[in-house]
Amino acid sequence: MSRRPALLNRSSNLADAFPILLSMTEREFATDVVRKLQKAGFRALWAGGCVRDELLGLTPQDYDIATDAHPEQVQHLFRRCIAIGASFGVIEVIGPRDPDRGGEHLTVEVATFRSDGTYSDGRRPDTVVFSSPEDDARRRDFTINGMFFDPITRELHDFVGGRADLDAKILRAIGNATERFTEDKLRVLRAVRIATRFGLEIDPPTLAAGKQIAPLIAVVSAERIAEELRKLFTHQHRGRGVRLLREFGLVEPIFPELVPAFTLPQGPPAAPTGSLWDHTLAVIDRLEPPTWPREEPVSFVLGFAALLHDVGKPRVVGRTTDRYTFHGHEHIGREMTEKITDRLRLSTAEKVRTAWLVEKHQYLAVAPTMRPSRLKPILIHPGIGELLALHRADALASGRGLEHVEFCERVLRETPPEELNPPPAITGEDLITRGLTPGPDFKRLLDAVRVAQLEGQVKSKEDGLRLVEELMRG
């Protein structure tokens, strides 16, 4: 049975039906918007990434429509719409609510075919001229993103050779690659992300132009760079993406703190096993989804922490006769990570979790011999699953065993939650009741009782209060 409601087929104005809660896919909605534009006498086609994804048999993340209708004509045709970029010919058409998205409205962007003028800010054109599909295709970034498709006639419109490049698994800039990257410097980083996502080889002139423009990416806002990085580090082939970052010359302007890793040796001085950069790549390659408390995809913060976990080593490197030393690099790394995340304007949650993972990436290495009072607090941390995944990848990349990871996983499985994180045996109120005055000693006493409780030496409030009395007697 078709999910497309009969009401929409009978309606003379699709917008009249959009407020109704209907079972309609985003694809069906995008098709109906094209149909309505065509019935009104306009040319309308799916454009860009959704066409690429459809050809690859993937479900597009969103659908974009290109048309020869001008913005005011689109607004007249669709009652429920928002002019999100009318000066650039972009109108967002709002559709019915989607139960699969929590009742949010389906939306599709409808843009007028256009040619772009100069890009003085390295992001958006200063002027646009409404034009033809051929001209519109030539202003886009890569050939595989420059195709159009008519969902009504099932006809592909390819003016830039995108289908051939897609079949050949090549990422090629449209027209003059240097011009495309100069228009929007973020396209260099997008090239890395797209090539990673689809397993594409970079066309040599495109790679050469990208290397030329890469040092200028600093003109792009931190928020736009961070959004590309989020997509890159959550992809399963993030390791290739990081290699492409270096090949394009993007590590230097985005992560200058990582440049010393290119040449810092790993392993004993007499027989180095490669550079710190090689080790970092090995960790990223071996990063697997966390499995505790349930299996989840690799998050951006976990992938990002894998990149930065040893960022502090070059700052503290030392050398003995038989090895290099990096004492305290995890604490320096946390501080550097906080500065990097601030520079990229990541969210507070992303900053805190990434910095925590970097600082604790060696913490569990001796877990089987750790005192319970040191081990239990970290095992109950919300990020323990990600930390164990990072420990596992780091151990595998270093040729070490996984006994510490397996030990922690076993403790988590076999230890009741109330034993890992029991309610505090005593509180500050208990100390006040005993006649103590709040002050600096409160924390010392409460912390001492908590340690003893986690060690199994304090099992009740009475035990805790007795310990307090002993501590106060000195």
N, C-alpha and C positions, 0 to 999 in steps of 0.2 A: 504493500500500500504506500503510495507516495506521501511524503511529508509535506508537500507543498499544498497549502490550503486552497480550496476551490474559491473562497472569497476573493483571494488576490487575482485569480484569473478572470473574475467577473467585474472587478472594480475598475472604474474608469480613471481612478486616481489612487495609485498604490499608497500614497501617504495617508489616505483616509483610513487604511487598514492597519497602519503601523502601530498605533497605540494598543491594539488588541494583543493579548498574550497568546501567541501562536507558536506551534512547533515548526520552526523554520531554521535551516542551517545558514551559516554565513555565506556559503557558496550559492545557495538558492536565492538569498537576498541580493547578492552581488549580480547574479544573473537577471533577476527581475528589474534591478535598476538599469542595467544595460538595455533590457527589452523596452522599458518605458521611454528611455532616451531615443532609441531607434524608432519607436512608434510615433514619437513626436517629430520625426524627420531629421534627427541628428545622427552623426556617426559616433558610436560608442564602443569601446573595446576594453577588456582587461589589460592591465599594463604592468610591466616590471617583474618584480620578484614572484608574484603569484603565478605568472605565466611560466616562469622558470620552474617553480615547484610543481606545477601541474604536469609539465613535460617529464619531470623526474618521478612522477607518481607519488609525490609527497603532498601532505595537506598544508596549504599555505597558512601562514600565521595571520595574514589579513589579505584583503583584496583591494586593489586600487583600480580605478576606472579612468581612462582618458577619453576625452570627447571634443568635438568641435563646438559644442554648446558653450557659450560664455557664462561666467559665474551668475549673472543676473537671470539668465535663462534657466540655469539649473535651479536656482532658488525659486523661480516662478513655478517650475514643474514639480518640485518636491516641497511640500508645505513644511515638513519637519527637517530642518537642516541648519547648519551653523557655518558661517563664513570664517573658517580658520586661517585662510590665507587668500582672501579674495583678490588682493593685488597681484598674487602669483597665479590666480585662476583656480584656487583650491576651495572646494566646498565639501563639508562633511554631511552626508545624508544619513539621517537617523531612521532606523527600522524598528521592527517589533522587538519586544523583550525576548531574551533567550533563556529559557529555564536551565539550560546546561551551564550558564554563566551566572547563576545566582539572580536571574531576573534582569541583568543588565541589557541595555538596548544593543541590538546589532547596529554597526555603523560601517560605512564605506566612504572612502575619500574619492571625490570626483574632481578631476583636474582638466582644465582646458589644454588641448595641444598647444605647446609653446616652444619658442626659442629663447635662450637666456642671453642677457647682455654680459657685461664684465662682472667679476666677483671681487669687489674691492676689499671685503671683509674676510675673504677666504672661506665663506660659508654659504652665502645666498647671493643670487644675482642682483645687481643694482636695478636692472630693468628686465622686463620680459615682453615678448611680442607673441601674441597668439598666432599660431601657424598650423602646420600640417602634421600628420603622424610621422612622416619621414623626418622632418626637422626635430620633432619632439624626441624621436629615438636617438638622434645624433647628439643631443645635449646630455644624455644619461651617462652613467659611469662606465659600466662594463657591458660587453656584448650580450652576455647571458641575462642581463637585467634590462635589455633594450628591446625586448620583443613585445608584441601585442597579440591578443587572442580574442576572437569573437565567440562567446559561449553559445550564441544562438545558431550560427552557421557552422561552428566548430572549425573555423578557418584561422590559421596562424599567419600573422603579418610580421615578417622578419626583414628589416631593412639594413641590419648591421652584421649579419652572419652569426647571430647568437646561437641558433640551433646547431650549426656545424661545430662551434666551439664547445657547446654543451656536450655534444656527442664525443668530441675529442678530449673532453675533460681539460680544457684550457681556459684560464682566466685572462682576458684580453681587454684592455681599455678601448673604448670607442674612439675612433679617429686618432688624434694626436694625444698620446698618453700624458705628456708633460702638461698640456693644456687642461686635460681632465683633472689631474691631481692639483694643478695650480688653482683651479676654480674652487675646489674644496679639499683642503689638506687632509681632512679626516678620511678621504677615500683611500689613502695609503694604508691606514689601519683597517679599513673595511676590506681592502684586498686581502690582507692577512686573514681576517676572520672568515671571509667567503671561501677562500682557497682551502682553509682548514675544514670548514663545514662540509664542503662538497668534494674534497679530495682532488683539487684541481692543481695542475702545474701552471706556473706563472709564465705568460708570454714574455720572452726576453726583453723586447722594448718596453713593455709595461713594468717589468722589474727594474730596469735601468732608470726609467722616469721616476718610479716610486722611491728609489734610493736617493735620487737628486732632490726630491721634495721632502723626504722624511724629516730632515733637521728643522723644517719650518712648522712641524705639527704643533709646536707650542702656541701658535696663534689660535688654535682650536680650543674651545672651552673645556675645562676639566670634566664637566658633566657629560659632554658628548664622548670624550675619550673613555671615561669610566663605563659608559653604557656599552661601548664596543668590547671593552675588556670583560665585562660581565658575561657577554655572550661567548667570548672566546674561551674563558676559563671554565665554563660549565659544559663545554663540548668534550666528548670522549677523546678526541684527537688533539687536546690542548697542547700536548708535547710538540706536535708539528707546528702548531701556531706560535709557540714561543721560539722555535727555531727560525720561523719566518720573520718574527719580530727582529731578531738579530740580523737576518739576511737583508732585510730592508733598511737596517740602520735605525730602527725605532727604539731600541733599548736605550741608547744614549740620551735622546731627548725626553723620554718618558720615565725611565728608571736609571738615572745616572749612577745611583748607588750600587747598581749591579755590575757596572763596567769592570771594576777590579776583579770580579769573579772570572772574567775571561782568561786571566793569566795566573791567578793564584793557584799553586799546585795543591793537589790532594794526595794523601798518602805519605809515606816516609820520604825524606829528601833524597835518599839514595835510589829509590825506585818509585817515583810518583805514579799514581794511577790515573792521572788526567788532571784537569783543572776543576776548580770549584764550580764553574759553569757546567762542565760535563756532569758533575754530581747532581747539580740542581735539575738538569734535564732528566737524569735517570730517576730522580724522585718523582718528578711530574709524570714521567712515562708509566711508573708503577703505581700511581695513585688509583685506588679502587673505591667504589661507593662505601660509605660507612654501613656497618651491619648492626650497630647497637643504638637504640633499643629495637630498631627495625631497619631494614635496608632502605636507603634513600640515595638519590642521585648525588654526585659530587657537587657541592654548592660552590658559588663564586668565592666565598671566603676561604674554603678549604683549598681550592685550586690556587688562589692567590697566596695563601700561606705557604703552600709548597714552593712557589716561586721565591718567596722572601725568607724562608725558614733559616737560611744561613747568611742573610744579608749583613749581619754584624761581624762575620769572621774577618774580613780584611782590616777592620778597625783594631782588632786585638791579636793579630797573628804574631806568634813567637816561634822560636825554633830551638830545639835541643839537638843533641848529636844524632838522634835516631828518629825524630818526628817533628812535625809542626804542631803547635799548640794554639788553642783558640779560647782561652779561659774567659768565661763570662760573656761569650758572644751572644748567647740567647737573650741576655738582658739588654745589651746594646741593640740587638736586632729588634726587640720590642719597641724601643724608643725610636729607632729608624722607621719601623713599620708605621708607627703612629704619625710620624711626619709625612710619610708617603701617602697614607690614606687621607690625611688632612689636605694635602696638595691636590689629590684627585677628587676631593669633596665627597668622599664616600659617606654613607650614613653612619651615625654613631654606633649602631648595632654592628655594622660591617667592620668598623674600625676596632671596636672593643674585641670582637671575636677573633679577627685576624691577628691582632697583636697578642692575644692570649695564646693562640695556637703557636705563634712563632716563639714566644717565651718558654712555652712548655714542651717544645718538640723533642726535648731530651729527658724530660722529667721522669718518665716511666721506664727508662732504660734499665733501672735496677729494681723494678717493681716487686719481684719475688722476695727481696730482702728488705723492703721498706717497712718502717713501723706503720701499723694500722692508722695511727693518728695523722700521718703524712699522706697515706695512700687513699683512705676513704674520702676525704674532702674533694679530691680531684675526680674520683670515680663517680661522684654524684653531680658533678658539674654538667650543665646542659650540653656542653660541647664535647663530652667525653667520646662519643662515637666518632666525631671528626678527628679528635686528637689521636685515637687509636689507629684510624686510617692513615694519618700522617706518620705516626711511628712505624707502622707496617711498611709503608713506601720507603721511608728513610732507611730502615733496616735492610730491606731487599736491595736497595740501591748501593748500600755499603758492604754487601756480602755478609751481613750478620744474621744470626738466627732470630726467630720470632717468639722465643720463649716468654719474653716480657709481655708481649701483646696477648698471647694465648692465656697467660696467667691472669691478666686483668679481665679478659673476656670470661674466663671461668669464674672468677670472683663475682663478677656482675651477674652471671647466670645463677650462681648457687647461693649467694648471700641475700637473705631477706632485706627488703628496703629499710625496714625499721632498725636493722642492725648496721647497715651502711650509714644511715643518717637518722639516728635516734633523736627524739625530742630532747632539748637541753635538760640536763639533770637539775640545774638550778638557774635562776634568773637574777637580774638585778634587784627585783622586788624581794626575793628571798634574802639577799644580803642586807637590804634596808631593814627588813623585819628582824634581822639578827642584831640590829643596832649600828650597822656600818653606815658611814656617810659617803654618798656618791663622790667619786674622785678618780684620780689616775689608777689607784689600786684595783678599782672595779674590773677593768678589762684584764689586768694581770691575773686576778683570781678566777674570773669566769673562763678565761682561755685555759688556765691550768686544769680546771675541772673538766673542761671539754676534751682536752687531750687525754686525761685519765679515763674519761668515759669511752672515747674511741679505742683506747687501748684495752678496754674491758676491766679496768680497775675500779671504776665507779659505775654502779648499777642502779642506784636509787638517789633520791634527793638527800636522804640521810647520809649516804656515802659522800655525796658532794659537799655537804655542809661540814662533815668531819674533816674532809681534806682542806676546806677553807680555814678551819680552826688551826690545823697543823701548820699551814702556810703562814698564818698570822703570828703563830708562836715563834716562827723562824726556824 
